[in-house]
Amino acid sequence: FPSHDKSISGKSFMTSAALTKVSKKVAMDRMARQISLEGQTIKTLDRESGLIAISQQEATSNQGRDTPITAIVEGRGNGVFIQMKATTGFGMSTTEGFVRDYFCRVIGAVGK
């Protein structure tokens, strides 16, 4: 679970997972459902490219800034490869544990 801190542009968090016995369509449907249950807004859901673009409203200020989160789902053999990335903006903060747990819940929903 790497993270990269760029003091001017914010901090990026990334993860990936390979899951078997699930199609790209089913994986995306399950991820989209979990993302919605988490209270995030799905801005883009492109099944052909495997892109899910998510907007996480920043809760600690009234400035209306969002944390962009992206997920890419690729079909691989009898399964999928999922990559997720979240980037906080300058002056925004979150903990690695919070982001890691969120990523785990979204990716974990694919295997259910």
Biopython code that builds the backbone (N, CA, C, O; Angstrom):
import numpy as np
from Bio.PDB.StructureBuilder import StructureBuilder

atoms = [
    (1, "PHE", "N", (0.852, -1.174, 0.000)),
    (1, "PHE", "CA", (0.000, 0.000, 0.000)),
    (1, "PHE", "C", (0.892, 1.229, 0.000)),
    (1, "PHE", "O", (1.094, 1.845, 1.046)),
    (2, "PRO", "N", (1.429, 1.594, -1.159)),
    (2, "PRO", "CA", (2.309, 2.765, -1.204)),
    (2, "PRO", "C", (1.539, 4.074, -1.146)),
    (2, "PRO", "O", (0.409, 4.180, -1.623)),
    (3, "SER", "N", (2.181, 5.056, -0.552)),
    (3, "SER", "CA", (1.647, 6.416, -0.578)),
    (3, "SER", "C", (2.794, 7.356, -0.889)),
    (3, "SER", "O", (3.942, 7.097, -0.528)),
    (4, "HIS", "N", (2.471, 8.450, -1.561)),
    (4, "HIS", "CA", (3.481, 9.429, -1.946)),
    (4, "HIS", "C", (3.029, 10.793, -1.475)),
    (4, "HIS", "O", (1.949, 11.259, -1.839)),
    (5, "ASP", "N", (3.866, 11.439, -0.656)),
    (5, "ASP", "CA", (3.530, 12.748, -0.108)),
    (5, "ASP", "C", (4.211, 13.829, -0.926)),
    (5, "ASP", "O", (5.439, 13.900, -0.985)),
    (6, "LYS", "N", (3.402, 14.669, -1.556)),
    (6, "LYS", "CA", (3.914, 15.814, -2.295)),
    (6, "LYS", "C", (3.331, 17.040, -1.626)),
    (6, "LYS", "O", (2.149, 17.338, -1.797)),
    (7, "SER", "N", (4.138, 17.749, -0.873)),
    (7, "SER", "CA", (3.631, 18.812, -0.019)),
    (7, "SER", "C", (2.865, 19.885, -0.784)),
    (7, "SER", "O", (1.969, 20.510, -0.217)),
    (8, "ILE", "N", (3.185, 20.113, -2.037)),
    (8, "ILE", "CA", (2.471, 21.142, -2.784)),
    (8, "ILE", "C", (1.183, 20.597, -3.383)),
    (8, "ILE", "O", (0.149, 21.264, -3.340)),
    (9, "SER", "N", (1.232, 19.389, -3.943)),
    (9, "SER", "CA", (0.051, 18.873, -4.633)),
    (9, "SER", "C", (-0.775, 17.903, -3.802)),
    (9, "SER", "O", (-1.822, 17.451, -4.265)),
    (10, "GLY", "N", (-0.348, 17.572, -2.606)),
    (10, "GLY", "CA", (-1.113, 16.669, -1.757)),
    (10, "GLY", "C", (-0.448, 15.314, -1.619)),
    (10, "GLY", "O", (0.758, 15.178, -1.824)),
    (11, "LYS", "N", (-1.236, 14.321, -1.271)),
    (11, "LYS", "CA", (-0.713, 12.986, -1.028)),
    (11, "LYS", "C", (-1.518, 11.975, -1.838)),
    (11, "LYS", "O", (-2.744, 12.066, -1.908)),
    (12, "SER", "N", (-0.830, 11.015, -2.448)),
    (12, "SER", "CA", (-1.481, 9.973, -3.236)),
    (12, "SER", "C", (-1.385, 8.638, -2.522)),
    (12, "SER", "O", (-0.367, 8.320, -1.908)),
    (13, "PHE", "N", (-2.448, 7.866, -2.609)),
    (13, "PHE", "CA", (-2.517, 6.527, -2.042)),
    (13, "PHE", "C", (-2.891, 5.575, -3.171)),
    (13, "PHE", "O", (-3.776, 5.879, -3.970)),
    (14, "MET", "N", (-2.219, 4.416, -3.245)),
    (14, "MET", "CA", (-2.496, 3.471, -4.317)),
    (14, "MET", "C", (-2.528, 2.047, -3.790)),
    (14, "MET", "O", (-1.864, 1.714, -2.809)),
    (15, "THR", "N", (-3.309, 1.220, -4.458)),
    (15, "THR", "CA", (-3.317, -0.203, -4.148)),
    (15, "THR", "C", (-3.766, -0.955, -5.390)),
    (15, "THR", "O", (-4.304, -0.367, -6.329)),
    (16, "SER", "N", (-3.538, -2.258, -5.383)),
    (16, "SER", "CA", (-3.996, -3.096, -6.482)),
    (16, "SER", "C", (-4.262, -4.496, -5.948)),
    (16, "SER", "O", (-3.752, -4.890, -4.899)),
    (17, "ALA", "N", (-5.076, -5.238, -6.697)),
    (17, "ALA", "CA", (-5.404, -6.607, -6.304)),
    (17, "ALA", "C", (-5.802, -7.407, -7.531)),
    (17, "ALA", "O", (-6.441, -6.888, -8.446)),
    (18, "ALA", "N", (-5.415, -8.678, -7.540)),
    (18, "ALA", "CA", (-5.851, -9.611, -8.582)),
    (18, "ALA", "C", (-6.854, -10.564, -7.951)),
    (18, "ALA", "O", (-6.580, -11.176, -6.919)),
    (19, "LEU", "N", (-8.017, -10.682, -8.580)),
    (19, "LEU", "CA", (-9.067, -11.561, -8.072)),
    (19, "LEU", "C", (-9.470, -12.549, -9.163)),
    (19, "LEU", "O", (-9.553, -12.183, -10.336)),
    (20, "THR", "N", (-9.718, -13.788, -8.782)),
    (20, "THR", "CA", (-10.087, -14.812, -9.745)),
    (20, "THR", "C", (-11.580, -15.127, -9.653)),
    (20, "THR", "O", (-12.263, -14.777, -8.690)),
    (21, "LYS", "N", (-12.045, -15.795, -10.686)),
    (21, "LYS", "CA", (-13.428, -16.286, -10.759)),
    (21, "LYS", "C", (-14.474, -15.176, -10.675)),
    (21, "LYS", "O", (-15.538, -15.351, -10.082)),
    (22, "VAL", "N", (-14.154, -14.040, -11.276)),
    (22, "VAL", "CA", (-15.113, -12.942, -11.340)),
    (22, "VAL", "C", (-14.893, -12.202, -12.659)),
    (22, "VAL", "O", (-13.755, -11.968, -13.065)),
    (23, "SER", "N", (-15.983, -11.839, -13.320)),
    (23, "SER", "CA", (-15.876, -11.115, -14.588)),
    (23, "SER", "C", (-15.684, -9.618, -14.331)),
    (23, "SER", "O", (-15.956, -9.119, -13.239)),
    (24, "LYS", "N", (-15.216, -8.928, -15.350)),
    (24, "LYS", "CA", (-15.033, -7.478, -15.259)),
    (24, "LYS", "C", (-16.363, -6.788, -14.964)),
    (24, "LYS", "O", (-16.419, -5.882, -14.132)),
    (25, "LYS", "N", (-17.434, -7.210, -15.641)),
    (25, "LYS", "CA", (-18.748, -6.597, -15.432)),
    (25, "LYS", "C", (-19.226, -6.774, -13.998)),
    (25, "LYS", "O", (-19.679, -5.818, -13.369)),
    (26, "VAL", "N", (-19.128, -8.000, -13.478)),
    (26, "VAL", "CA", (-19.566, -8.270, -12.104)),
    (26, "VAL", "C", (-18.706, -7.486, -11.119)),
    (26, "VAL", "O", (-19.225, -6.915, -10.160)),
    (27, "ALA", "N", (-17.392, -7.454, -11.350)),
    (27, "ALA", "CA", (-16.489, -6.706, -10.459)),
    (27, "ALA", "C", (-16.879, -5.233, -10.415)),
    (27, "ALA", "O", (-16.953, -4.640, -9.339)),
    (28, "MET", "N", (-17.127, -4.647, -11.575)),
    (28, "MET", "CA", (-17.487, -3.230, -11.622)),
    (28, "MET", "C", (-18.833, -2.975, -10.957)),
    (28, "MET", "O", (-18.993, -1.985, -10.243)),
    (29, "ASP", "N", (-19.803, -3.862, -11.183)),
    (29, "ASP", "CA", (-21.119, -3.713, -10.540)),
    (29, "ASP", "C", (-20.988, -3.753, -9.022)),
    (29, "ASP", "O", (-21.578, -2.928, -8.324)),
    (30, "ARG", "N", (-20.222, -4.700, -8.514)),
    (30, "ARG", "CA", (-20.065, -4.836, -7.059)),
    (30, "ARG", "C", (-19.294, -3.663, -6.466)),
    (30, "ARG", "O", (-19.622, -3.184, -5.381)),
    (31, "MET", "N", (-18.269, -3.203, -7.178)),
    (31, "MET", "CA", (-17.525, -2.031, -6.698)),
    (31, "MET", "C", (-18.416, -0.797, -6.680)),
    (31, "MET", "O", (-18.402, -0.035, -5.713)),
    (32, "ALA", "N", (-19.193, -0.595, -7.744)),
    (32, "ALA", "CA", (-20.082, 0.573, -7.819)),
    (32, "ALA", "C", (-21.101, 0.553, -6.688)),
    (32, "ALA", "O", (-21.397, 1.590, -6.095)),
    (33, "ARG", "N", (-21.628, -0.609, -6.394)),
    (33, "ARG", "CA", (-22.603, -0.727, -5.294)),
    (33, "ARG", "C", (-21.952, -0.348, -3.962)),
    (33, "ARG", "O", (-22.525, 0.409, -3.179)),
    (34, "GLN", "N", (-20.751, -0.877, -3.710)),
    (34, "GLN", "CA", (-20.064, -0.578, -2.445)),
    (34, "GLN", "C", (-19.696, 0.897, -2.359)),
    (34, "GLN", "O", (-19.834, 1.512, -1.301)),
    (35, "ILE", "N", (-19.233, 1.461, -3.455)),
    (35, "ILE", "CA", (-18.883, 2.891, -3.478)),
    (35, "ILE", "C", (-20.103, 3.728, -3.118)),
    (35, "ILE", "O", (-20.004, 4.676, -2.339)),
    (36, "SER", "N", (-21.247, 3.380, -3.683)),
    (36, "SER", "CA", (-22.486, 4.101, -3.370)),
    (36, "SER", "C", (-22.869, 3.929, -1.907)),
    (36, "SER", "O", (-23.292, 4.886, -1.259)),
    (37, "LEU", "N", (-22.722, 2.709, -1.380)),
    (37, "LEU", "CA", (-23.024, 2.470, 0.033)),
    (37, "LEU", "C", (-22.102, 3.262, 0.955)),
    (37, "LEU", "O", (-22.485, 3.616, 2.070)),
    (38, "GLU", "N", (-20.890, 3.537, 0.486)),
    (38, "GLU", "CA", (-19.917, 4.318, 1.267)),
    (38, "GLU", "C", (-20.248, 5.809, 1.247)),
    (38, "GLU", "O", (-19.660, 6.585, 2.000)),
    (39, "GLY", "N", (-21.184, 6.210, 0.392)),
    (39, "GLY", "CA", (-21.596, 7.611, 0.335)),
    (39, "GLY", "C", (-20.838, 8.458, -0.668)),
    (39, "GLY", "O", (-20.977, 9.681, -0.672)),
    (40, "GLN", "N", (-20.038, 7.829, -1.519)),
    (40, "GLN", "CA", (-19.309, 8.581, -2.529)),
    (40, "GLN", "C", (-20.172, 8.747, -3.780)),
    (40, "GLN", "O", (-21.129, 8.004, -3.997)),
    (41, "THR", "N", (-19.818, 9.721, -4.583)),
    (41, "THR", "CA", (-20.489, 9.983, -5.839)),
    (41, "THR", "C", (-19.665, 9.404, -6.971)),
    (41, "THR", "O", (-18.482, 9.717, -7.109)),
    (42, "ILE", "N", (-20.289, 8.555, -7.785)),
    (42, "ILE", "CA", (-19.605, 8.019, -8.962)),
    (42, "ILE", "C", (-19.795, 9.021, -10.090)),
    (42, "ILE", "O", (-20.916, 9.270, -10.533)),
    (43, "LYS", "N", (-18.685, 9.593, -10.549)),
    (43, "LYS", "CA", (-18.746, 10.576, -11.631)),
    (43, "LYS", "C", (-18.719, 9.900, -12.990)),
    (43, "LYS", "O", (-19.374, 10.356, -13.927)),
    (44, "THR", "N", (-17.961, 8.813, -13.103)),
    (44, "THR", "CA", (-17.839, 8.076, -14.355)),
    (44, "THR", "C", (-17.832, 6.594, -14.058)),
    (44, "THR", "O", (-17.152, 6.134, -13.141)),
    (45, "LEU", "N", (-18.597, 5.848, -14.841)),
    (45, "LEU", "CA", (-18.577, 4.386, -14.781)),
    (45, "LEU", "C", (-18.548, 3.923, -16.233)),
    (45, "LEU", "O", (-19.587, 3.848, -16.889)),
    (46, "ASP", "N", (-17.359, 3.614, -16.730)),
    (46, "ASP", "CA", (-17.176, 3.231, -18.126)),
    (46, "ASP", "C", (-16.782, 1.763, -18.181)),
    (46, "ASP", "O", (-15.624, 1.409, -17.957)),
    (47, "ARG", "N", (-17.756, 0.915, -18.480)),
    (47, "ARG", "CA", (-17.526, -0.536, -18.473)),
    (47, "ARG", "C", (-16.532, -0.974, -19.538)),
    (47, "ARG", "O", (-15.777, -1.924, -19.330)),
    (48, "GLU", "N", (-16.527, -0.291, -20.676)),
    (48, "GLU", "CA", (-15.620, -0.683, -21.754)),
    (48, "GLU", "C", (-14.157, -0.482, -21.353)),
    (48, "GLU", "O", (-13.336, -1.381, -21.534)),
    (49, "SER", "N", (-13.833, 0.682, -20.816)),
    (49, "SER", "CA", (-12.445, 0.955, -20.425)),
    (49, "SER", "C", (-12.125, 0.428, -19.025)),
    (49, "SER", "O", (-10.955, 0.301, -18.664)),
    (50, "GLY", "N", (-13.158, 0.121, -18.235)),
    (50, "GLY", "CA", (-12.937, -0.360, -16.875)),
    (50, "GLY", "C", (-12.695, 0.751, -15.866)),
    (50, "GLY", "O", (-12.178, 0.497, -14.778)),
    (51, "LEU", "N", (-13.062, 1.978, -16.214)),
    (51, "LEU", "CA", (-12.802, 3.140, -15.355)),
    (51, "LEU", "C", (-13.991, 3.455, -14.459)),
    (51, "LEU", "O", (-15.136, 3.516, -14.906)),
    (52, "ILE", "N", (-13.685, 3.652, -13.180)),
    (52, "ILE", "CA", (-14.661, 4.207, -12.238)),
    (52, "ILE", "C", (-13.995, 5.443, -11.633)),
    (52, "ILE", "O", (-12.949, 5.337, -10.994)),
    (53, "ALA", "N", (-14.602, 6.611, -11.835)),
    (53, "ALA", "CA", (-14.102, 7.858, -11.251)),
    (53, "ALA", "C", (-15.053, 8.252, -10.131)),
    (53, "ALA", "O", (-16.266, 8.328, -10.328)),
    (54, "ILE", "N", (-14.490, 8.503, -8.959)),
    (54, "ILE", "CA", (-15.268, 8.726, -7.748)),
    (54, "ILE", "C", (-14.925, 10.093, -7.177)),
    (54, "ILE", "O", (-13.788, 10.553, -7.282)),
    (55, "SER", "N", (-15.912, 10.734, -6.574)),
    (55, "SER", "CA", (-15.699, 12.008, -5.906)),
    (55, "SER", "C", (-16.010, 11.836, -4.420)),
    (55, "SER", "O", (-17.138, 11.516, -4.044)),
    (56, "GLN", "N", (-15.011, 12.048, -3.597)),
    (56, "GLN", "CA", (-15.162, 11.967, -2.141)),
    (56, "GLN", "C", (-15.191, 13.389, -1.601)),
    (56, "GLN", "O", (-14.178, 14.087, -1.649)),
    (57, "GLN", "N", (-16.328, 13.826, -1.092)),
    (57, "GLN", "CA", (-16.446, 15.171, -0.536)),
    (57, "GLN", "C", (-15.574, 15.304, 0.700)),
    (57, "GLN", "O", (-15.625, 14.460, 1.594)),
    (58, "GLU", "N", (-14.784, 16.349, 0.751)),
    (58, "GLU", "CA", (-13.921, 16.593, 1.899)),
    (58, "GLU", "C", (-14.783, 17.081, 3.056)),
    (58, "GLU", "O", (-15.537, 18.045, 2.923)),
    (59, "ALA", "N", (-14.660, 16.411, 4.177)),
    (59, "ALA", "CA", (-15.573, 16.661, 5.296)),
    (59, "ALA", "C", (-15.058, 17.678, 6.310)),
    (59, "ALA", "O", (-15.815, 18.109, 7.180)),
    (60, "THR", "N", (-13.791, 18.071, 6.219)),
    (60, "THR", "CA", (-13.232, 18.892, 7.295)),
    (60, "THR", "C", (-13.268, 20.388, 7.026)),
    (60, "THR", "O", (-12.852, 21.171, 7.880)),
    (61, "SER", "N", (-13.747, 20.802, 5.876)),
    (61, "SER", "CA", (-13.841, 22.242, 5.632)),
    (61, "SER", "C", (-15.094, 22.522, 4.814)),
    (61, "SER", "O", (-15.722, 21.604, 4.286)),
    (62, "ASN", "N", (-15.445, 23.775, 4.715)),
    (62, "ASN", "CA", (-16.607, 24.177, 3.930)),
    (62, "ASN", "C", (-16.193, 24.698, 2.564)),
    (62, "ASN", "O", (-16.952, 25.425, 1.923)),
    (63, "GLN", "N", (-15.017, 24.340, 2.118)),
    (63, "GLN", "CA", (-14.511, 24.857, 0.853)),
    (63, "GLN", "C", (-15.011, 24.051, -0.347)),
    (63, "GLN", "O", (-14.746, 24.432, -1.487)),
    (64, "GLY", "N", (-15.718, 22.958, -0.121)),
    (64, "GLY", "CA", (-16.304, 22.193, -1.201)),
    (64, "GLY", "C", (-15.312, 21.449, -2.063)),
    (64, "GLY", "O", (-15.606, 21.137, -3.217)),
    (65, "ARG", "N", (-14.141, 21.158, -1.525)),
    (65, "ARG", "CA", (-13.149, 20.434, -2.314)),
    (65, "ARG", "C", (-13.407, 18.933, -2.237)),
    (65, "ARG", "O", (-13.861, 18.413, -1.217)),
    (66, "ASP", "N", (-13.110, 18.258, -3.328)),
    (66, "ASP", "CA", (-13.275, 16.816, -3.400)),
    (66, "ASP", "C", (-11.921, 16.128, -3.487)),
    (66, "ASP", "O", (-10.939, 16.702, -3.960)),
    (67, "THR", "N", (-11.894, 14.893, -3.023)),
    (67, "THR", "CA", (-10.731, 14.042, -3.209)),
    (67, "THR", "C", (-11.046, 13.114, -4.373)),
    (67, "THR", "O", (-11.956, 12.290, -4.273)),
    (68, "PRO", "N", (-10.306, 13.233, -5.483)),
    (68, "PRO", "CA", (-10.576, 12.336, -6.596)),
    (68, "PRO", "C", (-10.048, 10.936, -6.308)),
    (68, "PRO", "O", (-8.931, 10.767, -5.819)),
    (69, "ILE", "N", (-10.860, 9.948, -6.615)),
    (69, "ILE", "CA", (-10.480, 8.549, -6.451)),
    (69, "ILE", "C", (-10.777, 7.867, -7.783)),
    (69, "ILE", "O", (-11.851, 8.050, -8.355)),
    (70, "THR", "N", (-9.830, 7.090, -8.268)),
    (70, "THR", "CA", (-10.056, 6.360, -9.503)),
    (70, "THR", "C", (-9.828, 4.872, -9.274)),
    (70, "THR", "O", (-9.007, 4.461, -8.454)),
    (71, "ALA", "N", (-10.573, 4.095, -10.017)),
    (71, "ALA", "CA", (-10.396, 2.647, -10.018)),
    (71, "ALA", "C", (-10.370, 2.188, -11.470)),
    (71, "ALA", "O", (-11.176, 2.631, -12.288)),
    (72, "ILE", "N", (-9.445, 1.306, -11.775)),
    (72, "ILE", "CA", (-9.346, 0.701, -13.097)),
    (72, "ILE", "C", (-9.518, -0.802, -12.911)),
    (72, "ILE", "O", (-8.834, -1.414, -12.092)),
    (73, "VAL", "N", (-10.425, -1.387, -13.669)),
    (73, "VAL", "CA", (-10.685, -2.825, -13.606)),
    (73, "VAL", "C", (-10.336, -3.423, -14.962)),
    (73, "VAL", "O", (-10.904, -3.035, -15.983)),
    (74, "GLU", "N", (-9.402, -4.365, -14.969)),
    (74, "GLU", "CA", (-8.992, -5.038, -16.200)),
    (74, "GLU", "C", (-9.353, -6.512, -16.111)),
    (74, "GLU", "O", (-9.092, -7.160, -15.097)),
    (75, "GLY", "N", (-9.950, -7.040, -17.168)),
    (75, "GLY", "CA", (-10.206, -8.473, -17.227)),
    (75, "GLY", "C", (-8.904, -9.211, -17.503)),
    (75, "GLY", "O", (-8.150, -8.841, -18.403)),
    (76, "ARG", "N", (-8.645, -10.249, -16.730)),
    (76, "ARG", "CA", (-7.428, -11.044, -16.915)),
    (76, "ARG", "C", (-7.762, -12.515, -16.730)),
    (76, "ARG", "O", (-8.038, -12.964, -15.617)),
    (77, "GLY", "N", (-7.737, -13.254, -17.816)),
    (77, "GLY", "CA", (-8.034, -14.683, -17.736)),
    (77, "GLY", "C", (-9.408, -14.925, -17.153)),
    (77, "GLY", "O", (-10.406, -14.442, -17.686)),
    (78, "ASN", "N", (-9.469, -15.673, -16.057)),
    (78, "ASN", "CA", (-10.755, -15.949, -15.412)),
    (78, "ASN", "C", (-11.002, -15.015, -14.227)),
    (78, "ASN", "O", (-11.734, -15.360, -13.299)),
    (79, "GLY", "N", (-10.388, -13.833, -14.263)),
    (79, "GLY", "CA", (-10.555, -12.896, -13.159)),
    (79, "GLY", "C", (-10.330, -11.458, -13.585)),
    (79, "GLY", "O", (-10.462, -11.108, -14.757)),
    (80, "VAL", "N", (-9.987, -10.634, -12.608)),
    (80, "VAL", "CA", (-9.757, -9.211, -12.855)),
    (80, "VAL", "C", (-8.527, -8.732, -12.094)),
    (80, "VAL", "O", (-8.109, -9.334, -11.105)),
    (81, "PHE", "N", (-7.963, -7.636, -12.583)),
    (81, "PHE", "CA", (-6.902, -6.919, -11.876)),
    (81, "PHE", "C", (-7.443, -5.530, -11.620)),
    (81, "PHE", "O", (-7.847, -4.841, -12.557)),
    (82, "ILE", "N", (-7.460, -5.101, -10.351)),
    (82, "ILE", "CA", (-8.028, -3.824, -9.946)),
    (82, "ILE", "C", (-6.923, -2.926, -9.408)),
    (82, "ILE", "O", (-6.100, -3.353, -8.599)),
    (83, "GLN", "N", (-6.914, -1.682, -9.863)),
    (83, "GLN", "CA", (-6.006, -0.663, -9.332)),
    (83, "GLN", "C", (-6.853, 0.494, -8.824)),
    (83, "GLN", "O", (-7.806, 0.912, -9.481)),
    (84, "MET", "N", (-6.498, 1.007, -7.650)),
    (84, "MET", "CA", (-7.204, 2.166, -7.097)),
    (84, "MET", "C", (-6.195, 3.220, -6.667)),
    (84, "MET", "O", (-5.100, 2.906, -6.201)),
    (85, "LYS", "N", (-6.591, 4.479, -6.836)),
    (85, "LYS", "CA", (-5.733, 5.594, -6.442)),
    (85, "LYS", "C", (-6.598, 6.722, -5.900)),
    (85, "LYS", "O", (-7.639, 7.045, -6.472)),
    (86, "ALA", "N", (-6.161, 7.321, -4.793)),
    (86, "ALA", "CA", (-6.806, 8.505, -4.219)),
    (86, "ALA", "C", (-5.734, 9.563, -4.021)),
    (86, "ALA", "O", (-4.612, 9.252, -3.621)),
    (87, "THR", "N", (-6.077, 10.799, -4.298)),
    (87, "THR", "CA", (-5.122, 11.895, -4.133)),
    (87, "THR", "C", (-5.778, 13.027, -3.364)),
    (87, "THR", "O", (-6.785, 13.584, -3.802)),
    (88, "THR", "N", (-5.207, 13.364, -2.222)),
    (88, "THR", "CA", (-5.708, 14.513, -1.465)),
    (88, "THR", "C", (-5.071, 15.774, -2.032)),
    (88, "THR", "O", (-3.925, 15.750, -2.481)),
    (89, "GLY", "N", (-5.808, 16.863, -2.010)),
    (89, "GLY", "CA", (-5.288, 18.128, -2.497)),
    (89, "GLY", "C", (-4.441, 18.833, -1.449)),
    (89, "GLY", "O", (-4.378, 18.409, -0.295)),
    (90, "PHE", "N", (-3.803, 19.891, -1.856)),
    (90, "PHE", "CA", (-2.981, 20.685, -0.950)),
    (90, "PHE", "C", (-3.821, 21.151, 0.235)),
    (90, "PHE", "O", (-4.918, 21.681, 0.058)),
    (91, "GLY", "N", (-3.311, 20.955, 1.413)),
    (91, "GLY", "CA", (-3.999, 21.393, 2.621)),
    (91, "GLY", "C", (-5.040, 20.411, 3.131)),
    (91, "GLY", "O", (-5.623, 20.630, 4.192)),
    (92, "MET", "N", (-5.283, 19.341, 2.402)),
    (92, "MET", "CA", (-6.241, 18.328, 2.838)),
    (92, "MET", "C", (-5.458, 17.175, 3.463)),
    (92, "MET", "O", (-4.309, 16.924, 3.097)),
    (93, "SER", "N", (-6.078, 16.490, 4.392)),
    (93, "SER", "CA", (-5.360, 15.373, 5.004)),
    (93, "SER", "C", (-6.311, 14.234, 5.327)),
    (93, "SER", "O", (-7.513, 14.424, 5.511)),
    (94, "THR", "N", (-5.738, 13.061, 5.389)),
    (94, "THR", "CA", (-6.444, 11.860, 5.813)),
    (94, "THR", "C", (-5.369, 10.892, 6.304)),
    (94, "THR", "O", (-4.177, 11.132, 6.114)),
    (95, "THR", "N", (-5.784, 9.826, 6.920)),
    (95, "THR", "CA", (-4.802, 8.852, 7.388)),
    (95, "THR", "C", (-4.682, 7.713, 6.388)),
    (95, "THR", "O", (-5.628, 7.400, 5.667)),
    (96, "GLU", "N", (-3.508, 7.102, 6.357)),
    (96, "GLU", "CA", (-3.307, 5.945, 5.492)),
    (96, "GLU", "C", (-4.283, 4.834, 5.863)),
    (96, "GLU", "O", (-4.803, 4.142, 4.988)),
    (97, "GLY", "N", (-4.531, 4.664, 7.155)),
    (97, "GLY", "CA", (-5.440, 3.620, 7.612)),
    (97, "GLY", "C", (-6.847, 3.804, 7.084)),
    (97, "GLY", "O", (-7.494, 2.831, 6.695)),
    (98, "PHE", "N", (-7.334, 5.037, 7.064)),
    (98, "PHE", "CA", (-8.678, 5.325, 6.567)),
    (98, "PHE", "C", (-8.784, 4.965, 5.091)),
    (98, "PHE", "O", (-9.736, 4.304, 4.674)),
    (99, "VAL", "N", (-7.798, 5.405, 4.296)),
    (99, "VAL", "CA", (-7.820, 5.134, 2.857)),
    (99, "VAL", "C", (-7.645, 3.643, 2.592)),
    (99, "VAL", "O", (-8.338, 3.077, 1.747)),
    (100, "ARG", "N", (-6.728, 3.009, 3.304)),
    (100, "ARG", "CA", (-6.491, 1.571, 3.132)),
    (100, "ARG", "C", (-7.764, 0.780, 3.429)),
    (100, "ARG", "O", (-8.125, -0.122, 2.673)),
    (101, "ASP", "N", (-8.445, 1.117, 4.528)),
    (101, "ASP", "CA", (-9.680, 0.416, 4.883)),
    (101, "ASP", "C", (-10.766, 0.625, 3.823)),
    (101, "ASP", "O", (-11.505, -0.305, 3.499)),
    (102, "TYR", "N", (-10.861, 1.839, 3.287)),
    (102, "TYR", "CA", (-11.827, 2.127, 2.230)),
    (102, "TYR", "C", (-11.522, 1.283, 0.992)),
    (102, "TYR", "O", (-12.411, 0.630, 0.445)),
    (103, "PHE", "N", (-10.264, 1.298, 0.553)),
    (103, "PHE", "CA", (-9.869, 0.491, -0.601)),
    (103, "PHE", "C", (-10.198, -0.985, -0.373)),
    (103, "PHE", "O", (-10.706, -1.658, -1.269)),
    (104, "CYS", "N", (-9.906, -1.482, 0.826)),
    (104, "CYS", "CA", (-10.170, -2.888, 1.144)),
    (104, "CYS", "C", (-11.663, -3.205, 1.086)),
    (104, "CYS", "O", (-12.052, -4.269, 0.603)),
    (105, "ARG", "N", (-12.494, -2.295, 1.572)),
    (105, "ARG", "CA", (-13.950, -2.538, 1.528)),
    (105, "ARG", "C", (-14.462, -2.572, 0.090)),
    (105, "ARG", "O", (-15.284, -3.418, -0.262)),
    (106, "VAL", "N", (-13.974, -1.651, -0.738)),
    (106, "VAL", "CA", (-14.438, -1.584, -2.130)),
    (106, "VAL", "C", (-13.949, -2.803, -2.909)),
    (106, "VAL", "O", (-14.736, -3.446, -3.605)),
    (107, "ILE", "N", (-12.681, -3.121, -2.803)),
    (107, "ILE", "CA", (-12.153, -4.284, -3.517)),
    (107, "ILE", "C", (-12.702, -5.576, -2.910)),
    (107, "ILE", "O", (-12.979, -6.536, -3.629)),
    (108, "GLY", "N", (-12.856, -5.596, -1.595)),
    (108, "GLY", "CA", (-13.403, -6.782, -0.925)),
    (108, "GLY", "C", (-14.819, -7.093, -1.350)),
    (108, "GLY", "O", (-15.232, -8.253, -1.325)),
    (109, "ALA", "N", (-15.579, -6.069, -1.744)),
    (109, "ALA", "CA", (-16.959, -6.284, -2.186)),
    (109, "ALA", "C", (-17.016, -7.109, -3.478)),
    (109, "ALA", "O", (-18.031, -7.742, -3.766)),
    (110, "VAL", "N", (-15.940, -7.099, -4.243)),
    (110, "VAL", "CA", (-15.901, -7.860, -5.488)),
    (110, "VAL", "C", (-15.937, -9.355, -5.205)),
    (110, "VAL", "O", (-16.548, -10.123, -5.947)),
    (111, "GLY", "N", (-15.278, -9.759, -4.128)),
    (111, "GLY", "CA", (-15.196, -11.180, -3.804)),
    (111, "GLY", "C", (-16.399, -11.746, -3.085)),
    (111, "GLY", "O", (-16.439, -12.943, -2.799)),
    (112, "LYS", "N", (-17.389, -10.907, -2.782)),
    (112, "LYS", "CA", (-18.559, -11.381, -2.021)),
    (112, "LYS", "C", (-19.595, -12.003, -2.927)),
    (112, "LYS", "O", (-20.639, -12.452, -2.454)),
]
sb = StructureBuilder()
sb.init_structure("model")
sb.init_model(0)
sb.init_chain("A")
sb.init_seg("    ")
for serial, (resi, resn, name, xyz) in enumerate(atoms, 1):
    if name == "N":
        sb.init_residue(resn, " ", resi, " ")
    sb.init_atom(name, np.array(xyz, "f"), 0.0, 1.0, " ", f" {name:<3s}", serial, name[0])
structure = sb.get_structure()
